[in-house]
Amino acid sequence: MEVSFLLSKGITLVLSLVVAYLAYHGYRRSGQKPMLYVSGGFVFIGVGAICEGLIYQVFGTTIASAALVQGIIVSSGMVLVLLSLWKQ
């Protein structure tokens, strides 16, 4: 794998986990349930960002099936973020 690809995926994962941590910290301080959904959503988005390459490389699947799994995981995260906005 190319270094630039790994670097961009790593930065995306770290940033999404930082946002998830800050949202969880906000939930702990305020007790507002939507912040918990935001936190969980960004965890899914971050994991989804790196899973396509891992699934493709580790399990030897087709790029289409790896992209499908990534899409499902990232979409799940987006649904959680949407729910957090909707519940307010």
Secondary structure, DSSP 4 states (H G I P E B T S, - for coil): --HHHHHHHHHHHHHHHHHHHHHHHHHHHH--HHHHHHHHHHHHHHHHHHHHHHHHHHH---HHHHHHHHHHHHHHHHHHHHHHHHT-
